[in-house]
Amino acid sequence: MRPSAGGRYGIGALLLALALLPTLVCAQAGSGKIGYVDLKRLIDNAPQMIESRARLEREFAPRDATLKTDETRLAGLKQRYDRDNAIMAKADAEALKREIDTLDRSIKRTREDLRNELNTRAASERDRIWQQINDNVIEYARAQGYDLIVPSPVVYASPRIDITDAVLERLRHAVPEAVTP
């Protein structure tokens, strides 16, 4: 079945309308204000995130120091075993080897527990702060009359529409409320 001349014109008109649709939408919303925000920069530089990282570091520092002490002790025991194994009584050598193995397993278990707890806490903090960052972006956009905020990554965004610094400034002013855990 062959399309009629009217059918071809109808398809052509439809294709032309579809091609021009983005232009028509932009023309209709011509007064729209668009902004861009670099989310990675916000997360890396938000004072709330910096304080959170420092707080977690302070919280986990004593346990990390204990782990490092145990690792140093293990290294000393291994060195002693390697050095004195040949001249030690068999029972003493076996006891030292058991102590080394026990301490090694304990260190591995403690390191894994510490890593898991730190990752869980860091993710929880990141989620909490992410919500603050997102809320600040929305509040800024509404206050400044933006119709659309495009998050990173994008192929290109003009510095003229980049609102990242302005949102960071809002976050800096919001620090006192964010300091409480």
C-alpha positions in Angstrom: 0.0 0.0 0.0 1.3 3.3 -1.0 1.0 6.4 1.2 -1.1 9.1 -0.2 0.3 12.6 -0.9 -1.7 13.9 2.1 -0.2 11.2 4.3 3.3 12.2 3.4 2.6 15.8 4.2 1.1 14.8 7.5 4.2 12.8 8.5 6.4 15.7 7.3 4.4 18.2 9.4 4.6 15.9 12.4 8.4 15.5 12.1 8.8 19.3 11.7 6.7 19.9 14.8 8.7 17.4 16.8 12.0 19.0 15.6 10.8 22.4 16.6 9.2 21.4 19.9 12.3 22.1 22.1 12.6 25.5 20.5 9.0 26.3 21.1 9.2 25.2 24.7 12.3 27.4 25.3 10.6 30.3 23.6 7.5 29.9 25.8 9.6 29.7 28.9 12.0 32.4 27.6 12.1 34.2 30.9 13.2 31.0 32.8 16.3 31.3 35.0 18.7 28.4 35.0 21.5 27.7 37.4 24.2 25.1 37.8 25.6 23.6 41.0 28.8 21.5 41.4 27.7 18.9 43.9 31.2 17.4 44.3 32.6 20.8 45.3 29.7 21.4 47.7 30.2 18.0 49.4 34.0 18.4 49.6 33.9 22.0 50.8 30.7 22.3 52.9 31.8 23.3 56.4 29.3 20.8 57.8 31.1 18.0 55.9 34.5 19.2 56.9 33.4 19.3 60.6 31.8 15.9 60.3 35.1 14.4 58.9 37.1 16.0 61.7 34.6 14.8 64.4 34.7 11.2 63.1 38.5 11.4 63.0 38.6 12.6 66.6 36.1 9.9 67.7 38.0 7.0 66.0 41.5 8.2 66.8 41.8 6.4 70.2 40.7 3.1 68.7 43.0 3.6 65.8 45.9 4.4 68.1 45.2 1.2 70.1 45.2 -0.8 66.8 48.5 0.7 65.8 50.0 -0.2 69.2 48.8 -3.8 68.7 50.3 -3.9 65.2 53.7 -2.6 66.6 53.5 -5.3 69.3 52.8 -7.9 66.7 55.7 -6.8 64.6 58.0 -7.0 67.7 56.7 -10.5 68.5 57.3 -11.7 64.9 60.7 -10.3 64.9 61.5 -12.0 68.2 60.1 -15.3 66.9 62.2 -15.1 63.7 65.3 -14.1 65.6 65.0 -16.5 68.6 63.0 -19.5 67.3 66.1 -21.6 66.7 67.4 -21.1 70.2 64.1 -21.2 72.2 62.7 -24.3 73.9 60.1 -25.9 71.6 57.3 -25.2 74.1 58.3 -21.5 74.3 58.5 -21.2 70.5 55.1 -22.8 70.1 53.6 -20.5 72.8 55.0 -17.5 71.1 53.7 -18.6 67.7 50.2 -19.1 69.2 50.4 -15.6 70.8 51.4 -14.2 67.4 48.6 -16.0 65.6 46.0 -14.9 68.2 47.1 -11.3 68.1 47.2 -11.3 64.3 43.6 -12.5 64.1 42.5 -10.0 66.8 44.1 -7.2 64.8 42.4 -8.2 61.6 39.0 -8.5 63.3 39.5 -5.2 65.1 40.6 -3.5 61.9 37.6 -4.9 60.0 35.2 -3.9 62.7 36.7 -0.4 62.9 36.5 0.0 59.1 32.9 -1.1 59.0 31.8 1.1 61.8 33.6 4.1 60.3 32.1 3.5 56.9 28.6 3.2 58.4 29.0 6.4 60.5 30.5 8.3 57.6 27.7 7.3 55.3 25.1 8.3 57.9 26.8 11.7 58.3 27.1 12.1 54.5 23.4 11.4 54.1 22.4 13.8 56.9 24.6 16.6 55.5 23.6 15.8 51.9 20.0 16.6 52.9 21.2 20.0 54.4 23.1 20.8 51.2 20.1 19.8 49.0 17.7 22.0 51.2 20.1 24.9 50.9 20.3 24.6 47.1 16.5 24.6 46.9 16.1 27.5 49.3 18.7 29.6 47.4 17.1 28.7 44.0 13.7 29.8 45.3 14.9 32.9 46.9 16.8 34.0 43.8 13.9 33.1 41.4 15.5 30.1 39.6 13.3 27.9 37.6 15.8 25.1 37.1 19.0 24.1 38.9 21.2 21.6 37.0 23.5 19.4 39.1 26.9 18.2 38.1 28.2 16.4 36.2 27.4 18.3 33.0 29.3 18.7 29.8 29.5 22.4 30.2 28.2 25.1 32.4 29.0 28.8 32.1 30.5 30.3 35.3 27.7 32.9 34.9 25.1 30.4 36.0 27.2 28.5 38.6 25.6 29.1 42.0 28.0 26.7 43.9 29.9 29.6 45.7 26.6 31.2 46.7 25.3 27.9 48.2 28.6 27.3 50.0 28.3 30.8 51.5 24.8 29.9 52.7 26.1 26.6 54.2 28.9 28.6 56.0 26.2 30.7 57.6 24.3 27.6 58.6 27.3 26.0 60.4 26.2 26.7 64.0 23.1 24.6 63.6 25.0 21.8 61.9 27.6 21.4 64.6 25.4 19.4 66.9 25.5 15.7 66.1 
